[in-house]
Amino acid sequence: MLKGLYRSFKRSRLFFIINIIGLTIGLCLSIMLLLFVFNELSFDKHFKDSDRIVSLNTVWDMGGHQDIIPIVMRSAVTEIPITVPGIEAATQIYQKGREDVIYEREYFQNLMVFATEPNFFDVFELEFIEGDKSVLDNPNTVILTDKYAQIIFGNVQRAMGKKVTINDNDYAVSGVVKELPANTHFHFDVLTDFNYFKDWPSIEFFAFFKIAKEQSLDVVSKAIADTYTAQLDRLMGGMEIKASGVTEKLTDIYLHSKATSTLGERSSMQFVWLLCVVSVLILVLAITNFVNLFIVQGETRMVEIGIRKANGADKNNIIVQFFSEIGVTVFIAFILAFGLVVLLLPHFAQLIDRKITITQLGNPVFILPMVIIFVVTVILSAGYPSFYLAKFNPIDTLMKRLRFSKQRLTAYIV
């Protein structure tokens, strides 16, 4: 097989190099686009029990025009878990926004700050490096991500117990957690205690509920929405504006949320489908070009095929030979394509404004489609030329009665 490929390379180096380059570039572009697609589809799925976490939204109905906002009242979390069975944990978040953190007169700008309670970690199970969730029960305490513990204090251990100033308030660093993965629709750098916000009656808070495993997600979600709607009815009194509650799955927020905004990032499923189509088109064009060039080389291979058939090789032997050669060629193109992806991915991620890391290339969820693409590419690339070039009579090939049409990429007997 390798000898045959080497002989083929020696006979037509230019064709081989053009084929490899064309297929490599096509595969590289397709792989990067598919990495983007898989990254988009993976948002928030890394959380444990992500399929059982829902958010609660408020629906405003003003004269038939509805607006869905992703925030709710404080009572949604203080009262609903008590009255609705099947809720394993619930939490609320107040998004303080981007603040400057000051440590010993040194300013660290634009850190994302959330205020929340210890039950945040019952819904979103994060890894603690230092401290534990109970620290948020104490006033004027903060939890940092390991990234900013390193940036501000040099290492995680030195951060513990240090005082920082945020918006003219002093806080003690009481915990450090692993930074959230890039494929999370919300991100924070600092978590502060929730004590200041506990008695706020207004609609200000993002709320999330984790449904118990043995409960129906749809049934409990509807009960949460109905109970919150009753709370809103009491709040609104006799006002003309109608308000109600609606839930949505955590894993739907990034691509499918109907709310006017989210706690963090959002994208569009239509855009994901568009990139899927573009990726497939690029791959099809690369394979088509590969097949066309291979058939164009057929005229140089026909004598070899005729000699092999005259020496006893049958059609199946010729087909196996072509499949082997093309399989090795495609494998080389894949290796080169992955090398290009490693080199170009940081620039591609910056271009599309997404945090796509090289480590995602090793994700089993991504590897399986790559194996399928490899197999499909080999079959599509080798199928037509192999069966086509192997069908001709050895006498016609040896007597050079075959002529190739450059327009139709077919051969005919003269």
Disulfide bonds with the S-S distance in Angstrom:
none
